[in-house]
Amino acid sequence: MGTYALTGGASGIGASLAALLREQGHKVINVDIREADVIADLSTPAGRQAAVAGVRERAPQGLDGLVPVAGVGGSGPPGTLITSVNYFGAVVVVEGLRDLVSRKRGAIVLLCSNSAPMSSPEDPLVASLLAGDEQQALQIARDNDNGMHYMAGKRALACWMRRNTMAYAQDGIRMNAVAPGPVDTPMTKPLFDDPKMAEVMQYLIDNTPLGRAGKPEEIAAAISFLLGPDASYICGSVLYIDGGYDAHTRSDLV
Ligand SMILES: NC(=O)c1ccc[n+]([C@@H]2O[C@H](COP(=O)([O-])OP(=O)(O)OC[C@H]3O[C@@H](n4cnc5c(N)ncnc54)[C@H](O)[C@@H]3O)[C@@H](O)[C@H]2O)c1
């Protein structure tokens, strides 16, 4: 059985994925700010370094798969925290563990979002993320209180994955992403509970062909498929797992 590392396994989608991989008999190394094998704060460079070191210590033979799930969102966290955790907390950990995944010709799945297309690669925040300039990105995030930080980070993550597909494949690594719509987790609960945001969430659900939010197990199942041998020719894809919202609202943008 394999060895898999993920971040964000203490809650929501990450917790479902950790449980599923363990059920399948795999060894799972969870990195999180709480309740984890490796406790690390992915919002800081030191925390990311600790995350990488902690996984390396526990998987010296290599990784069959790596899934940076940890993220923050909803209406609570400031744009700077969203930017540092969701983008750099994922990309820096992936880069830091790349050789371990390569050693086992493993797979990586990134956590994007079906809201990413609301942002564009020309957005200054997306551009600074893709340039790897965290200080500039944080400055832009601080200056622009436009509520678009989450979408921008996820857009940048999808672009980063696609730009790096060839280089990673040359190292024997298949890299893909999932783009969920609203999923019932502790991250989205405050959005459904807040009367103002609940209207927006209801709009999203009303425009979702399957007419409901997703469940964390449904996202975990798709990630597990992308990690496994049945997905052996899937590389560089962004898989929308959103009950059909993207197809319905952006029908011709394939
Ligand atoms: N829930 C949704 O509707 C939805 C939709 C699209 C994408 N996503 C993405 O899926 C991922 C998981 O979301 P979720 O809904 O399961 O959220 P969640 O809040 O249930 O879980 C997030 C996890 O990340 C961890 N985390 C947060 N900040 C951290 C930090 N600084 N360092 C280390 N760990 C940290 C938390 O402790 C938690 O275990 C996120 O990347 C999110 O952006 C979620």
The ligand as an SDF file (V2000), in Angstrom:
LIG
                    3D

 44 48  0  0  0  0  0  0  0  0999 V2000
  -15.9020   23.8460    1.1120 N   0  0  0  0  0  0  0  0  0  0  0  0
  -16.0400   24.3360   -0.0950 C   0  0  0  0  0  0  0  0  0  0  0  0
  -17.1290   24.7360   -0.5130 O   0  0  0  0  0  0  0  0  0  0  0  0
  -14.8590   24.3910   -1.0360 C   0  0  0  0  0  0  0  0  0  0  0  0
  -15.0820   24.6750   -2.3740 C   0  0  0  0  0  0  0  0  0  0  0  0
  -14.0050   24.7540   -3.2510 C   0  0  0  0  0  0  0  0  0  0  0  0
  -12.7210   24.5560   -2.7690 C   0  0  0  0  0  0  0  0  0  0  0  0
  -12.5240   24.2980   -1.4470 N   0  0  0  0  0  0  0  0  0  0  0  0
  -11.1570   24.1290   -0.9860 C   0  0  0  0  0  0  0  0  0  0  0  0
  -11.0200   22.8790   -0.3520 O   0  0  0  0  0  0  0  0  0  0  0  0
  -10.0360   22.9660    0.6770 C   0  0  0  0  0  0  0  0  0  0  0  0
  -10.5960   22.4250    1.9720 C   0  0  0  0  0  0  0  0  0  0  0  0
  -11.7090   23.1970    2.3600 O   0  0  0  0  0  0  0  0  0  0  0  0
  -12.7790   22.7060    3.4380 P   0  0  0  0  0  0  0  0  0  0  0  0
  -14.0710   23.2350    3.0050 O   0  0  0  0  0  0  0  0  0  0  0  0
  -12.5950   21.2820    3.7180 O   0  0  0  0  0  0  0  0  0  0  0  0
  -12.3240   23.6120    4.6950 O   0  0  0  0  0  0  0  0  0  0  0  0
  -12.1950   23.2900    6.2460 P   0  0  0  0  0  0  0  0  0  0  0  0
  -12.2130   24.6160    6.9040 O   0  0  0  0  0  0  0  0  0  0  0  0
  -13.1760   22.2720    6.6910 O   0  0  0  0  0  0  0  0  0  0  0  0
  -10.7410   22.6520    6.3390 O   0  0  0  0  0  0  0  0  0  0  0  0
   -9.5860   23.4020    6.0830 C   0  0  0  0  0  0  0  0  0  0  0  0
   -8.4030   22.7660    6.7890 C   0  0  0  0  0  0  0  0  0  0  0  0
   -7.2510   23.5770    6.5390 O   0  0  0  0  0  0  0  0  0  0  0  0
   -6.5640   23.7600    7.7700 C   0  0  0  0  0  0  0  0  0  0  0  0
   -5.8390   25.0280    7.7610 N   0  0  0  0  0  0  0  0  0  0  0  0
   -6.3690   26.2800    7.6940 C   0  0  0  0  0  0  0  0  0  0  0  0
   -5.4070   27.1930    7.7970 N   0  0  0  0  0  0  0  0  0  0  0  0
   -4.2410   26.5230    7.9310 C   0  0  0  0  0  0  0  0  0  0  0  0
   -2.9000   26.9360    8.1050 C   0  0  0  0  0  0  0  0  0  0  0  0
   -2.5440   28.2240    8.1800 N   0  0  0  0  0  0  0  0  0  0  0  0
   -1.9580   25.9760    8.2100 N   0  0  0  0  0  0  0  0  0  0  0  0
   -2.2720   24.6550    8.1680 C   0  0  0  0  0  0  0  0  0  0  0  0
   -3.5340   24.2210    8.0170 N   0  0  0  0  0  0  0  0  0  0  0  0
   -4.5010   25.1470    7.9150 C   0  0  0  0  0  0  0  0  0  0  0  0
   -7.6580   23.7730    8.8260 C   0  0  0  0  0  0  0  0  0  0  0  0
   -7.1570   23.5250   10.1330 O   0  0  0  0  0  0  0  0  0  0  0  0
   -8.5860   22.6860    8.3110 C   0  0  0  0  0  0  0  0  0  0  0  0
   -8.2280   21.4040    8.7880 O   0  0  0  0  0  0  0  0  0  0  0  0
   -9.6160   24.4240    0.7350 C   0  0  0  0  0  0  0  0  0  0  0  0
   -8.4350   24.6090   -0.0180 O   0  0  0  0  0  0  0  0  0  0  0  0
  -10.7610   25.1400    0.0720 C   0  0  0  0  0  0  0  0  0  0  0  0
  -10.3780   26.3660   -0.4910 O   0  0  0  0  0  0  0  0  0  0  0  0
  -13.5570   24.2020   -0.5660 C   0  0  0  0  0  0  0  0  0  0  0  0
  1  2  1  0
  2  3  2  0
  2  4  1  0
  4  5  1  0
  4 44  2  0
  5  6  2  0
  6  7  1  0
  7  8  2  0
  8  9  1  0
  8 44  1  0
  9 10  1  0
  9 42  1  0
 10 11  1  0
 11 12  1  0
 11 40  1  0
 12 13  1  0
 13 14  1  0
 14 15  2  0
 14 16  1  0
 14 17  1  0
 17 18  1  0
 18 19  2  0
 18 20  1  0
 18 21  1  0
 21 22  1  0
 22 23  1  0
 23 24  1  0
 23 38  1  0
 24 25  1  0
 25 26  1  0
 25 36  1  0
 26 27  1  0
 26 35  1  0
 27 28  2  0
 28 29  1  0
 29 30  1  0
 29 35  2  0
 30 31  1  0
 30 32  2  0
 32 33  1  0
 33 34  2  0
 34 35  1  0
 36 37  1  0
 36 38  1  0
 38 39  1  0
 40 41  1  0
 40 42  1  0
 42 43  1  0
M  CHG  2   8   1  16  -1
M  END
$$$$
